[in-house]
Amino acid sequence: MAEEPLGARLADCPKRLLKLITDPTPDRAKRLMDAMMTMIKLDIPALEQAVNGSA
C-alpha cells in the first residue's frame, strides 16, 4: 500500500478523519473544523494535533 512521507497509509486517512469528525466533544469538534477550514489539502496529523489542543 502507498505510504505518505510521514509513514501513514493512505487507506487509513479516511478512517482517521471519520473518527476525528465524529468526536462527541463540542470543543474538540470545533478545533477540528477550524483547523480543517484553513487547509487546501487535508493534513491528518495536523488535524489530530488541533483536536488534541496541541496546535
Secondary structure, DSSP 8 states (H G I E B T S, - for coil): --B-TTS-BTTHHHHHHHHHHT-S-HHHHHHHHHHHTT-SS--HHHHHHHHTT--
